[in-house]
Amino acid sequence: MASVVDWALLDHTASEPVRVGDMVSTDAGGMPIYRVLAFAGGRALLAGERQTPARDMPITAFRWRAAPHAAA
């Protein structure tokens, strides 16, 4: 069964715009999607969906964060 992901705009002005474990993307439902491994100083250590090395990127490069999906 395929999982459904709802997307919410990232609030870059929030004190904690993302948390460890969040999924982020530059495009809502778009690719690539990264999982946040660590977050500090406006930068996130991100893991890709495939077996690629983790990468350090500014969180401002992303517009979307996966939001909890409300069950129907």
CHARMM internal coordinates of N, CA and C (Angstrom, degrees):
IC EDIT
DIST 1 N 1 CA 1.4518
DIST 1 CA 1 C 1.5275
ANGL 1 N 1 CA 1 C 108.93
DIST 1 C 2 N 1.3031
ANGL 1 CA 1 C 2 N 117.47
DIHE 1 N 1 CA 1 C 2 N 129.41
DIST 2 N 2 CA 1.4561
ANGL 1 C 2 N 2 CA 122.54
DIHE 1 CA 1 C 2 N 2 CA -179.39
DIST 2 CA 2 C 1.5224
ANGL 2 N 2 CA 2 C 110.12
DIHE 1 C 2 N 2 CA 2 C -73.48
DIST 2 C 3 N 1.3251
ANGL 2 CA 2 C 3 N 115.84
DIHE 2 N 2 CA 2 C 3 N 143.21
DIST 3 N 3 CA 1.4598
ANGL 2 C 3 N 3 CA 119.24
DIHE 2 CA 2 C 3 N 3 CA 177.65
DIST 3 CA 3 C 1.5239
ANGL 3 N 3 CA 3 C 109.39
DIHE 2 C 3 N 3 CA 3 C -89.32
DIST 3 C 4 N 1.3154
ANGL 3 CA 3 C 4 N 115.52
DIHE 3 N 3 CA 3 C 4 N 150.75
DIST 4 N 4 CA 1.4576
ANGL 3 C 4 N 4 CA 121.76
DIHE 3 CA 3 C 4 N 4 CA 179.90
DIST 4 CA 4 C 1.5218
ANGL 4 N 4 CA 4 C 107.58
DIHE 3 C 4 N 4 CA 4 C -108.41
DIST 4 C 5 N 1.3125
ANGL 4 CA 4 C 5 N 115.73
DIHE 4 N 4 CA 4 C 5 N 133.39
DIST 5 N 5 CA 1.4579
ANGL 4 C 5 N 5 CA 120.73
DIHE 4 CA 4 C 5 N 5 CA 178.67
DIST 5 CA 5 C 1.5142
ANGL 5 N 5 CA 5 C 108.01
DIHE 4 C 5 N 5 CA 5 C -119.16
DIST 5 C 6 N 1.3269
ANGL 5 CA 5 C 6 N 115.90
DIHE 5 N 5 CA 5 C 6 N 125.48
DIST 6 N 6 CA 1.4619
ANGL 5 C 6 N 6 CA 121.25
DIHE 5 CA 5 C 6 N 6 CA 170.93
DIST 6 CA 6 C 1.5134
ANGL 6 N 6 CA 6 C 106.87
DIHE 5 C 6 N 6 CA 6 C -93.59
DIST 6 C 7 N 1.3191
ANGL 6 CA 6 C 7 N 116.68
DIHE 6 N 6 CA 6 C 7 N 147.64
DIST 7 N 7 CA 1.4612
ANGL 6 C 7 N 7 CA 120.91
DIHE 6 CA 6 C 7 N 7 CA -177.15
DIST 7 CA 7 C 1.5151
ANGL 7 N 7 CA 7 C 110.16
DIHE 6 C 7 N 7 CA 7 C -118.10
DIST 7 C 8 N 1.3331
ANGL 7 CA 7 C 8 N 116.63
DIHE 7 N 7 CA 7 C 8 N 141.79
DIST 8 N 8 CA 1.4620
ANGL 7 C 8 N 8 CA 123.30
DIHE 7 CA 7 C 8 N 8 CA 177.40
DIST 8 CA 8 C 1.5273
ANGL 8 N 8 CA 8 C 107.71
DIHE 7 C 8 N 8 CA 8 C -125.37
DIST 8 C 9 N 1.3276
ANGL 8 CA 8 C 9 N 115.64
DIHE 8 N 8 CA 8 C 9 N 144.67
DIST 9 N 9 CA 1.4603
ANGL 8 C 9 N 9 CA 119.30
DIHE 8 CA 8 C 9 N 9 CA 177.28
DIST 9 CA 9 C 1.5219
ANGL 9 N 9 CA 9 C 109.60
DIHE 8 C 9 N 9 CA 9 C -62.90
DIST 9 C 10 N 1.3139
ANGL 9 CA 9 C 10 N 116.09
DIHE 9 N 9 CA 9 C 10 N 137.57
DIST 10 N 10 CA 1.4599
ANGL 9 C 10 N 10 CA 120.85
DIHE 9 CA 9 C 10 N 10 CA 175.59
DIST 10 CA 10 C 1.5194
ANGL 10 N 10 CA 10 C 109.25
DIHE 9 C 10 N 10 CA 10 C -72.29
DIST 10 C 11 N 1.3078
ANGL 10 CA 10 C 11 N 116.87
DIHE 10 N 10 CA 10 C 11 N 134.94
DIST 11 N 11 CA 1.4610
ANGL 10 C 11 N 11 CA 122.27
DIHE 10 CA 10 C 11 N 11 CA 174.68
DIST 11 CA 11 C 1.5232
ANGL 11 N 11 CA 11 C 107.35
DIHE 10 C 11 N 11 CA 11 C -96.39
DIST 11 C 12 N 1.3236
ANGL 11 CA 11 C 12 N 115.84
DIHE 11 N 11 CA 11 C 12 N 93.12
DIST 12 N 12 CA 1.4605
ANGL 11 C 12 N 12 CA 120.78
DIHE 11 CA 11 C 12 N 12 CA -176.66
DIST 12 CA 12 C 1.5225
ANGL 12 N 12 CA 12 C 112.57
DIHE 11 C 12 N 12 CA 12 C -66.14
DIST 12 C 13 N 1.3419
ANGL 12 CA 12 C 13 N 118.12
DIHE 12 N 12 CA 12 C 13 N -15.77
DIST 13 N 13 CA 1.4630
ANGL 12 C 13 N 13 CA 120.70
DIHE 12 CA 12 C 13 N 13 CA 179.57
DIST 13 CA 13 C 1.5254
ANGL 13 N 13 CA 13 C 111.69
DIHE 12 C 13 N 13 CA 13 C -88.32
DIST 13 C 14 N 1.3191
ANGL 13 CA 13 C 14 N 118.17
DIHE 13 N 13 CA 13 C 14 N -10.19
DIST 14 N 14 CA 1.4638
ANGL 13 C 14 N 14 CA 121.30
DIHE 13 CA 13 C 14 N 14 CA 179.86
DIST 14 CA 14 C 1.5267
ANGL 14 N 14 CA 14 C 110.24
DIHE 13 C 14 N 14 CA 14 C -67.80
DIST 14 C 15 N 1.3288
ANGL 14 CA 14 C 15 N 115.95
DIHE 14 N 14 CA 14 C 15 N 152.48
DIST 15 N 15 CA 1.4741
ANGL 14 C 15 N 15 CA 118.74
DIHE 14 CA 14 C 15 N 15 CA 179.40
DIST 15 CA 15 C 1.5219
ANGL 15 N 15 CA 15 C 111.09
DIHE 14 C 15 N 15 CA 15 C -66.63
DIST 15 C 16 N 1.3094
ANGL 15 CA 15 C 16 N 117.25
DIHE 15 N 15 CA 15 C 16 N -26.15
DIST 16 N 16 CA 1.4691
ANGL 15 C 16 N 16 CA 122.05
DIHE 15 CA 15 C 16 N 16 CA 178.23
DIST 16 CA 16 C 1.5363
ANGL 16 N 16 CA 16 C 109.08
DIHE 15 C 16 N 16 CA 16 C -137.99
DIST 16 C 17 N 1.3518
ANGL 16 CA 16 C 17 N 117.15
DIHE 16 N 16 CA 16 C 17 N 80.06
DIST 17 N 17 CA 1.4638
ANGL 16 C 17 N 17 CA 119.48
DIHE 16 CA 16 C 17 N 17 CA -175.88
DIST 17 CA 17 C 1.5236
ANGL 17 N 17 CA 17 C 113.71
DIHE 16 C 17 N 17 CA 17 C -66.16
DIST 17 C 18 N 1.3266
ANGL 17 CA 17 C 18 N 116.80
DIHE 17 N 17 CA 17 C 18 N -26.66
DIST 18 N 18 CA 1.4700
ANGL 17 C 18 N 18 CA 121.34
DIHE 17 CA 17 C 18 N 18 CA 176.68
DIST 18 CA 18 C 1.5247
ANGL 18 N 18 CA 18 C 108.68
DIHE 17 C 18 N 18 CA 18 C -138.89
DIST 18 C 19 N 1.3282
ANGL 18 CA 18 C 19 N 114.59
DIHE 18 N 18 CA 18 C 19 N 161.22
DIST 19 N 19 CA 1.4595
ANGL 18 C 19 N 19 CA 121.32
DIHE 18 CA 18 C 19 N 19 CA 175.80
DIST 19 CA 19 C 1.5185
ANGL 19 N 19 CA 19 C 108.86
DIHE 18 C 19 N 19 CA 19 C -126.12
DIST 19 C 20 N 1.3159
ANGL 19 CA 19 C 20 N 115.17
DIHE 19 N 19 CA 19 C 20 N 158.68
DIST 20 N 20 CA 1.4657
ANGL 19 C 20 N 20 CA 119.75
DIHE 19 CA 19 C 20 N 20 CA 175.37
DIST 20 CA 20 C 1.5229
ANGL 20 N 20 CA 20 C 107.91
DIHE 19 C 20 N 20 CA 20 C -56.99
DIST 20 C 21 N 1.3290
ANGL 20 CA 20 C 21 N 115.79
DIHE 20 N 20 CA 20 C 21 N 132.26
DIST 21 N 21 CA 1.4617
ANGL 20 C 21 N 21 CA 121.84
DIHE 20 CA 20 C 21 N 21 CA -179.04
DIST 21 CA 21 C 1.5147
ANGL 21 N 21 CA 21 C 114.02
DIHE 20 C 21 N 21 CA 21 C 99.33
DIST 21 C 22 N 1.3570
ANGL 21 CA 21 C 22 N 117.50
DIHE 21 N 21 CA 21 C 22 N -18.66
DIST 22 N 22 CA 1.4676
ANGL 21 C 22 N 22 CA 120.32
DIHE 21 CA 21 C 22 N 22 CA 177.62
DIST 22 CA 22 C 1.5187
ANGL 22 N 22 CA 22 C 110.47
DIHE 21 C 22 N 22 CA 22 C -64.57
DIST 22 C 23 N 1.3215
ANGL 22 CA 22 C 23 N 115.48
DIHE 22 N 22 CA 22 C 23 N 152.78
DIST 23 N 23 CA 1.4542
ANGL 22 C 23 N 23 CA 121.76
DIHE 22 CA 22 C 23 N 23 CA 171.35
DIST 23 CA 23 C 1.5227
ANGL 23 N 23 CA 23 C 107.34
DIHE 22 C 23 N 23 CA 23 C -103.30
DIST 23 C 24 N 1.3405
ANGL 23 CA 23 C 24 N 116.67
DIHE 23 N 23 CA 23 C 24 N 137.08
DIST 24 N 24 CA 1.4618
ANGL 23 C 24 N 24 CA 121.76
DIHE 23 CA 23 C 24 N 24 CA -179.84
DIST 24 CA 24 C 1.5268
ANGL 24 N 24 CA 24 C 109.60
DIHE 23 C 24 N 24 CA 24 C -129.98
DIST 24 C 25 N 1.3339
ANGL 24 CA 24 C 25 N 114.92
DIHE 24 N 24 CA 24 C 25 N 156.18
DIST 25 N 25 CA 1.4574
ANGL 24 C 25 N 25 CA 120.53
DIHE 24 CA 24 C 25 N 25 CA 179.74
DIST 25 CA 25 C 1.5248
ANGL 25 N 25 CA 25 C 108.90
DIHE 24 C 25 N 25 CA 25 C -152.01
DIST 25 C 26 N 1.3204
ANGL 25 CA 25 C 26 N 116.02
DIHE 25 N 25 CA 25 C 26 N 156.17
DIST 26 N 26 CA 1.4604
ANGL 25 C 26 N 26 CA 120.20
DIHE 25 CA 25 C 26 N 26 CA 174.35
DIST 26 CA 26 C 1.5217
ANGL 26 N 26 CA 26 C 110.23
DIHE 25 C 26 N 26 CA 26 C -79.44
DIST 26 C 27 N 1.3268
ANGL 26 CA 26 C 27 N 117.53
DIHE 26 N 26 CA 26 C 27 N -20.80
DIST 27 N 27 CA 1.4517
ANGL 26 C 27 N 27 CA 124.18
DIHE 26 CA 26 C 27 N 27 CA -176.84
DIST 27 CA 27 C 1.5220
ANGL 27 N 27 CA 27 C 109.00
DIHE 26 C 27 N 27 CA 27 C -131.99
DIST 27 C 28 N 1.3179
ANGL 27 CA 27 C 28 N 118.67
DIHE 27 N 27 CA 27 C 28 N 133.38
DIST 28 N 28 CA 1.4656
ANGL 27 C 28 N 28 CA 121.18
DIHE 27 CA 27 C 28 N 28 CA 179.44
DIST 28 CA 28 C 1.5233
ANGL 28 N 28 CA 28 C 109.57
DIHE 27 C 28 N 28 CA 28 C -60.96
DIST 28 C 29 N 1.3074
ANGL 28 CA 28 C 29 N 116.14
DIHE 28 N 28 CA 28 C 29 N 114.34
DIST 29 N 29 CA 1.4531
ANGL 28 C 29 N 29 CA 120.75
DIHE 28 CA 28 C 29 N 29 CA -178.91
DIST 29 CA 29 C 1.5126
ANGL 29 N 29 CA 29 C 112.82
DIHE 28 C 29 N 29 CA 29 C 76.56
DIST 29 C 30 N 1.3219
ANGL 29 CA 29 C 30 N 115.53
DIHE 29 N 29 CA 29 C 30 N 1.64
DIST 30 N 30 CA 1.4546
ANGL 29 C 30 N 30 CA 119.71
DIHE 29 CA 29 C 30 N 30 CA -177.73
DIST 30 CA 30 C 1.5075
ANGL 30 N 30 CA 30 C 112.01
DIHE 29 C 30 N 30 CA 30 C -87.98
DIST 30 C 31 N 1.2836
ANGL 30 CA 30 C 31 N 113.88
DIHE 30 N 30 CA 30 C 31 N -177.33
DIST 31 N 31 CA 1.4470
ANGL 30 C 31 N 31 CA 120.03
DIHE 30 CA 30 C 31 N 31 CA -179.68
DIST 31 CA 31 C 1.5098
ANGL 31 N 31 CA 31 C 108.29
DIHE 30 C 31 N 31 CA 31 C -118.13
DIST 31 C 32 N 1.2624
ANGL 31 CA 31 C 32 N 120.74
DIHE 31 N 31 CA 31 C 32 N 152.23
DIST 32 N 32 CA 1.4590
ANGL 31 C 32 N 32 CA 125.09
DIHE 31 CA 31 C 32 N 32 CA -2.33
DIST 32 CA 32 C 1.5354
ANGL 32 N 32 CA 32 C 111.09
DIHE 31 C 32 N 32 CA 32 C -84.22
DIST 32 C 33 N 1.2977
ANGL 32 CA 32 C 33 N 115.24
DIHE 32 N 32 CA 32 C 33 N 162.38
DIST 33 N 33 CA 1.4601
ANGL 32 C 33 N 33 CA 123.10
DIHE 32 CA 32 C 33 N 33 CA 176.00
DIST 33 CA 33 C 1.5189
ANGL 33 N 33 CA 33 C 106.86
DIHE 32 C 33 N 33 CA 33 C -113.95
DIST 33 C 34 N 1.3290
ANGL 33 CA 33 C 34 N 115.80
DIHE 33 N 33 CA 33 C 34 N 133.52
DIST 34 N 34 CA 1.4581
ANGL 33 C 34 N 34 CA 121.33
DIHE 33 CA 33 C 34 N 34 CA -179.22
DIST 34 CA 34 C 1.5263
ANGL 34 N 34 CA 34 C 110.18
DIHE 33 C 34 N 34 CA 34 C -119.95
DIST 34 C 35 N 1.3357
ANGL 34 CA 34 C 35 N 116.35
DIHE 34 N 34 CA 34 C 35 N 151.94
DIST 35 N 35 CA 1.4628
ANGL 34 C 35 N 35 CA 122.38
DIHE 34 CA 34 C 35 N 35 CA 172.75
DIST 35 CA 35 C 1.5217
ANGL 35 N 35 CA 35 C 107.69
DIHE 34 C 35 N 35 CA 35 C -104.31
DIST 35 C 36 N 1.3367
ANGL 35 CA 35 C 36 N 115.94
DIHE 35 N 35 CA 35 C 36 N 133.89
DIST 36 N 36 CA 1.4611
ANGL 35 C 36 N 36 CA 122.14
DIHE 35 CA 35 C 36 N 36 CA -179.53
DIST 36 CA 36 C 1.5351
ANGL 36 N 36 CA 36 C 109.01
DIHE 35 C 36 N 36 CA 36 C -76.88
DIST 36 C 37 N 1.3321
ANGL 36 CA 36 C 37 N 115.98
DIHE 36 N 36 CA 36 C 37 N 120.84
DIST 37 N 37 CA 1.4691
ANGL 36 C 37 N 37 CA 122.06
DIHE 36 CA 36 C 37 N 37 CA 177.51
DIST 37 CA 37 C 1.5222
ANGL 37 N 37 CA 37 C 111.25
DIHE 36 C 37 N 37 CA 37 C -94.78
DIST 37 C 38 N 1.3350
ANGL 37 CA 37 C 38 N 117.08
DIHE 37 N 37 CA 37 C 38 N -32.20
DIST 38 N 38 CA 1.4654
ANGL 37 C 38 N 38 CA 122.99
DIHE 37 CA 37 C 38 N 38 CA 179.65
DIST 38 CA 38 C 1.5222
ANGL 38 N 38 CA 38 C 107.43
DIHE 37 C 38 N 38 CA 38 C -158.50
DIST 38 C 39 N 1.3430
ANGL 38 CA 38 C 39 N 115.99
DIHE 38 N 38 CA 38 C 39 N 152.91
DIST 39 N 39 CA 1.4626
ANGL 38 C 39 N 39 CA 120.45
DIHE 38 CA 38 C 39 N 39 CA -179.71
DIST 39 CA 39 C 1.5239
ANGL 39 N 39 CA 39 C 108.98
DIHE 38 C 39 N 39 CA 39 C -145.43
DIST 39 C 40 N 1.3244
ANGL 39 CA 39 C 40 N 116.80
DIHE 39 N 39 CA 39 C 40 N 126.52
DIST 40 N 40 CA 1.4559
ANGL 39 C 40 N 40 CA 122.01
DIHE 39 CA 39 C 40 N 40 CA 176.95
DIST 40 CA 40 C 1.5228
ANGL 40 N 40 CA 40 C 109.48
DIHE 39 C 40 N 40 CA 40 C -162.29
DIST 40 C 41 N 1.3134
ANGL 40 CA 40 C 41 N 115.83
DIHE 40 N 40 CA 40 C 41 N 142.52
DIST 41 N 41 CA 1.4614
ANGL 40 C 41 N 41 CA 120.47
DIHE 40 CA 40 C 41 N 41 CA 174.35
DIST 41 CA 41 C 1.5077
ANGL 41 N 41 CA 41 C 114.85
DIHE 40 C 41 N 41 CA 41 C 58.63
DIST 41 C 42 N 1.3315
ANGL 41 CA 41 C 42 N 117.34
DIHE 41 N 41 CA 41 C 42 N 32.65
DIST 42 N 42 CA 1.4675
ANGL 41 C 42 N 42 CA 120.27
DIHE 41 CA 41 C 42 N 42 CA 178.65
DIST 42 CA 42 C 1.5136
ANGL 42 N 42 CA 42 C 114.54
DIHE 41 C 42 N 42 CA 42 C 78.65
DIST 42 C 43 N 1.3368
ANGL 42 CA 42 C 43 N 117.20
DIHE 42 N 42 CA 42 C 43 N 6.52
DIST 43 N 43 CA 1.4670
ANGL 42 C 43 N 43 CA 121.52
DIHE 42 CA 42 C 43 N 43 CA 179.32
DIST 43 CA 43 C 1.5207
ANGL 43 N 43 CA 43 C 109.18
DIHE 42 C 43 N 43 CA 43 C -121.89
DIST 43 C 44 N 1.3091
ANGL 43 CA 43 C 44 N 115.25
DIHE 43 N 43 CA 43 C 44 N 150.07
DIST 44 N 44 CA 1.4642
ANGL 43 C 44 N 44 CA 120.33
DIHE 43 CA 43 C 44 N 44 CA -179.70
DIST 44 CA 44 C 1.5243
ANGL 44 N 44 CA 44 C 109.95
DIHE 43 C 44 N 44 CA 44 C -126.38
DIST 44 C 45 N 1.3137
ANGL 44 CA 44 C 45 N 115.67
DIHE 44 N 44 CA 44 C 45 N 140.49
DIST 45 N 45 CA 1.4600
ANGL 44 C 45 N 45 CA 121.87
DIHE 44 CA 44 C 45 N 45 CA 169.95
DIST 45 CA 45 C 1.5176
ANGL 45 N 45 CA 45 C 104.95
DIHE 44 C 45 N 45 CA 45 C -91.01
DIST 45 C 46 N 1.3357
ANGL 45 CA 45 C 46 N 116.31
DIHE 45 N 45 CA 45 C 46 N 121.98
DIST 46 N 46 CA 1.4623
ANGL 45 C 46 N 46 CA 121.91
DIHE 45 CA 45 C 46 N 46 CA -169.75
DIST 46 CA 46 C 1.5187
ANGL 46 N 46 CA 46 C 112.14
DIHE 45 C 46 N 46 CA 46 C -121.27
DIST 46 C 47 N 1.3289
ANGL 46 CA 46 C 47 N 114.84
DIHE 46 N 46 CA 46 C 47 N 142.21
DIST 47 N 47 CA 1.4620
ANGL 46 C 47 N 47 CA 121.48
DIHE 46 CA 46 C 47 N 47 CA 174.01
DIST 47 CA 47 C 1.5206
ANGL 47 N 47 CA 47 C 107.56
DIHE 46 C 47 N 47 CA 47 C -109.14
DIST 47 C 48 N 1.3323
ANGL 47 CA 47 C 48 N 116.05
DIHE 47 N 47 CA 47 C 48 N 135.44
DIST 48 N 48 CA 1.4544
ANGL 47 C 48 N 48 CA 121.00
DIHE 47 CA 47 C 48 N 48 CA 176.86
DIST 48 CA 48 C 1.5170
ANGL 48 N 48 CA 48 C 110.94
DIHE 47 C 48 N 48 CA 48 C -82.33
DIST 48 C 49 N 1.3174
ANGL 48 CA 48 C 49 N 116.28
DIHE 48 N 48 CA 48 C 49 N 174.84
DIST 49 N 49 CA 1.4589
ANGL 48 C 49 N 49 CA 121.29
DIHE 48 CA 48 C 49 N 49 CA -179.58
DIST 49 CA 49 C 1.5206
ANGL 49 N 49 CA 49 C 112.43
DIHE 48 C 49 N 49 CA 49 C -74.65
DIST 49 C 50 N 1.3018
ANGL 49 CA 49 C 50 N 116.11
DIHE 49 N 49 CA 49 C 50 N -23.03
DIST 50 N 50 CA 1.4671
ANGL 49 C 50 N 50 CA 120.38
DIHE 49 CA 49 C 50 N 50 CA 179.65
DIST 50 CA 50 C 1.5171
ANGL 50 N 50 CA 50 C 109.22
DIHE 49 C 50 N 50 CA 50 C -104.04
DIST 50 C 51 N 1.2782
ANGL 50 CA 50 C 51 N 117.56
DIHE 50 N 50 CA 50 C 51 N 177.51
DIST 51 N 51 CA 1.4612
ANGL 50 C 51 N 51 CA 122.68
DIHE 50 CA 50 C 51 N 51 CA -177.57
DIST 51 CA 51 C 1.5280
ANGL 51 N 51 CA 51 C 111.40
DIHE 50 C 51 N 51 CA 51 C -77.08
DIST 51 C 52 N 1.3281
ANGL 51 CA 51 C 52 N 116.19
DIHE 51 N 51 CA 51 C 52 N 59.89
DIST 52 N 52 CA 1.4576
ANGL 51 C 52 N 52 CA 120.93
DIHE 51 CA 51 C 52 N 52 CA 178.10
DIST 52 CA 52 C 1.5222
ANGL 52 N 52 CA 52 C 108.87
DIHE 51 C 52 N 52 CA 52 C -104.24
DIST 52 C 53 N 1.3220
ANGL 52 CA 52 C 53 N 117.73
DIHE 52 N 52 CA 52 C 53 N 155.25
DIST 53 N 53 CA 1.4667
ANGL 52 C 53 N 53 CA 119.80
DIHE 52 CA 52 C 53 N 53 CA 178.01
DIST 53 CA 53 C 1.5289
ANGL 53 N 53 CA 53 C 111.23
DIHE 52 C 53 N 53 CA 53 C -61.28
DIST 53 C 54 N 1.3262
ANGL 53 CA 53 C 54 N 116.41
DIHE 53 N 53 CA 53 C 54 N 146.84
DIST 54 N 54 CA 1.4659
ANGL 53 C 54 N 54 CA 120.52
DIHE 53 CA 53 C 54 N 54 CA 175.77
DIST 54 CA 54 C 1.5206
ANGL 54 N 54 CA 54 C 108.74
DIHE 53 C 54 N 54 CA 54 C -62.03
DIST 54 C 55 N 1.3245
ANGL 54 CA 54 C 55 N 116.34
DIHE 54 N 54 CA 54 C 55 N 150.00
DIST 55 N 55 CA 1.4590
ANGL 54 C 55 N 55 CA 120.14
DIHE 54 CA 54 C 55 N 55 CA -179.76
DIST 55 CA 55 C 1.5200
ANGL 55 N 55 CA 55 C 110.44
DIHE 54 C 55 N 55 CA 55 C -130.97
DIST 55 C 56 N 1.3183
ANGL 55 CA 55 C 56 N 115.43
DIHE 55 N 55 CA 55 C 56 N 147.16
DIST 56 N 56 CA 1.4596
ANGL 55 C 56 N 56 CA 123.73
DIHE 55 CA 55 C 56 N 56 CA 178.59
DIST 56 CA 56 C 1.5187
ANGL 56 N 56 CA 56 C 107.82
DIHE 55 C 56 N 56 CA 56 C -98.42
DIST 56 C 57 N 1.3473
ANGL 56 CA 56 C 57 N 116.70
DIHE 56 N 56 CA 56 C 57 N 121.47
DIST 57 N 57 CA 1.4615
ANGL 56 C 57 N 57 CA 120.12
DIHE 56 CA 56 C 57 N 57 CA -177.22
DIST 57 CA 57 C 1.5263
ANGL 57 N 57 CA 57 C 110.04
DIHE 56 C 57 N 57 CA 57 C -140.19
DIST 57 C 58 N 1.3431
ANGL 57 CA 57 C 58 N 117.07
DIHE 57 N 57 CA 57 C 58 N 153.27
DIST 58 N 58 CA 1.4697
ANGL 57 C 58 N 58 CA 119.03
DIHE 57 CA 57 C 58 N 58 CA 174.35
DIST 58 CA 58 C 1.5295
ANGL 58 N 58 CA 58 C 109.23
DIHE 57 C 58 N 58 CA 58 C -69.32
DIST 58 C 59 N 1.3154
ANGL 58 CA 58 C 59 N 116.23
DIHE 58 N 58 CA 58 C 59 N 137.98
DIST 59 N 59 CA 1.4684
ANGL 58 C 59 N 59 CA 119.21
DIHE 58 CA 58 C 59 N 59 CA -178.33
DIST 59 CA 59 C 1.5314
ANGL 59 N 59 CA 59 C 111.09
DIHE 58 C 59 N 59 CA 59 C -67.17
DIST 59 C 60 N 1.3285
ANGL 59 CA 59 C 60 N 117.23
DIHE 59 N 59 CA 59 C 60 N -19.86
DIST 60 N 60 CA 1.4661
ANGL 59 C 60 N 60 CA 120.34
DIHE 59 CA 59 C 60 N 60 CA 178.04
DIST 60 CA 60 C 1.5280
ANGL 60 N 60 CA 60 C 112.33
DIHE 59 C 60 N 60 CA 60 C -67.13
DIST 60 C 61 N 1.3236
ANGL 60 CA 60 C 61 N 117.67
DIHE 60 N 60 CA 60 C 61 N -12.28
DIST 61 N 61 CA 1.4684
ANGL 60 C 61 N 61 CA 121.11
DIHE 60 CA 60 C 61 N 61 CA 176.57
DIST 61 CA 61 C 1.5262
ANGL 61 N 61 CA 61 C 111.41
DIHE 60 C 61 N 61 CA 61 C -73.39
DIST 61 C 62 N 1.3361
ANGL 61 CA 61 C 62 N 116.81
DIHE 61 N 61 CA 61 C 62 N -10.62
DIST 62 N 62 CA 1.4636
ANGL 61 C 62 N 62 CA 121.33
DIHE 61 CA 61 C 62 N 62 CA -176.25
DIST 62 CA 62 C 1.5179
ANGL 62 N 62 CA 62 C 110.45
DIHE 61 C 62 N 62 CA 62 C -116.48
DIST 62 C 63 N 1.3354
ANGL 62 CA 62 C 63 N 115.92
DIHE 62 N 62 CA 62 C 63 N 145.36
DIST 63 N 63 CA 1.4626
ANGL 62 C 63 N 63 CA 121.09
DIHE 62 CA 62 C 63 N 63 CA -179.65
DIST 63 CA 63 C 1.5202
ANGL 63 N 63 CA 63 C 111.78
DIHE 62 C 63 N 63 CA 63 C -111.25
DIST 63 C 64 N 1.3324
ANGL 63 CA 63 C 64 N 118.34
DIHE 63 N 63 CA 63 C 64 N -18.45
DIST 64 N 64 CA 1.4626
ANGL 63 C 64 N 64 CA 120.77
DIHE 63 CA 63 C 64 N 64 CA -170.20
DIST 64 CA 64 C 1.5219
ANGL 64 N 64 CA 64 C 112.02
DIHE 63 C 64 N 64 CA 64 C -127.67
DIST 64 C 65 N 1.3360
ANGL 64 CA 64 C 65 N 114.67
DIHE 64 N 64 CA 64 C 65 N 144.98
DIST 65 N 65 CA 1.4631
ANGL 64 C 65 N 65 CA 123.03
DIHE 64 CA 64 C 65 N 65 CA 175.06
DIST 65 CA 65 C 1.5127
ANGL 65 N 65 CA 65 C 106.99
DIHE 64 C 65 N 65 CA 65 C -127.17
DIST 65 C 66 N 1.3299
ANGL 65 CA 65 C 66 N 116.24
DIHE 65 N 65 CA 65 C 66 N 137.95
DIST 66 N 66 CA 1.4605
ANGL 65 C 66 N 66 CA 119.33
DIHE 65 CA 65 C 66 N 66 CA 177.52
DIST 66 CA 66 C 1.5212
ANGL 66 N 66 CA 66 C 109.06
DIHE 65 C 66 N 66 CA 66 C -64.10
DIST 66 C 67 N 1.3089
ANGL 66 CA 66 C 67 N 116.30
DIHE 66 N 66 CA 66 C 67 N 134.26
DIST 67 N 67 CA 1.4575
ANGL 66 C 67 N 67 CA 122.19
DIHE 66 CA 66 C 67 N 67 CA 179.67
DIST 67 CA 67 C 1.5183
ANGL 67 N 67 CA 67 C 108.93
DIHE 66 C 67 N 67 CA 67 C -108.81
DIST 67 C 68 N 1.3301
ANGL 67 CA 67 C 68 N 116.90
DIHE 67 N 67 CA 67 C 68 N 153.25
DIST 68 N 68 CA 1.4621
ANGL 67 C 68 N 68 CA 118.81
DIHE 67 CA 67 C 68 N 68 CA 176.88
DIST 68 CA 68 C 1.5332
ANGL 68 N 68 CA 68 C 110.33
DIHE 67 C 68 N 68 CA 68 C -56.71
DIST 68 C 69 N 1.3103
ANGL 68 CA 68 C 69 N 116.15
DIHE 68 N 68 CA 68 C 69 N 137.03
DIST 69 N 69 CA 1.4611
ANGL 68 C 69 N 69 CA 121.40
DIHE 68 CA 68 C 69 N 69 CA -179.12
DIST 69 CA 69 C 1.5245
ANGL 69 N 69 CA 69 C 109.58
DIHE 68 C 69 N 69 CA 69 C -87.14
DIST 69 C 70 N 1.3047
ANGL 69 CA 69 C 70 N 115.90
DIHE 69 N 69 CA 69 C 70 N 126.33
DIST 70 N 70 CA 1.4658
ANGL 69 C 70 N 70 CA 120.44
DIHE 69 CA 69 C 70 N 70 CA 177.29
DIST 70 CA 70 C 1.5248
ANGL 70 N 70 CA 70 C 108.78
DIHE 69 C 70 N 70 CA 70 C -80.19
DIST 70 C 71 N 1.3180
ANGL 70 CA 70 C 71 N 116.90
DIHE 70 N 70 CA 70 C 71 N 125.14
DIST 71 N 71 CA 1.4688
ANGL 70 C 71 N 71 CA 121.42
DIHE 70 CA 70 C 71 N 71 CA 179.58
DIST 71 CA 71 C 1.5307
ANGL 71 N 71 CA 71 C 109.74
DIHE 70 C 71 N 71 CA 71 C -69.35
DIST 71 C 72 N 1.3046
ANGL 71 CA 71 C 72 N 114.87
DIHE 71 N 71 CA 71 C 72 N 144.16
DIST 72 N 72 CA 1.4715
ANGL 71 C 72 N 72 CA 120.37
DIHE 71 CA 71 C 72 N 72 CA -178.71
DIST 72 CA 72 C 1.5111
ANGL 72 N 72 CA 72 C 111.77
DIHE 71 C 72 N 72 CA 72 C -78.35
END
COOR INIT
IC SEED 1 N 1 CA 1 C
IC BUILD
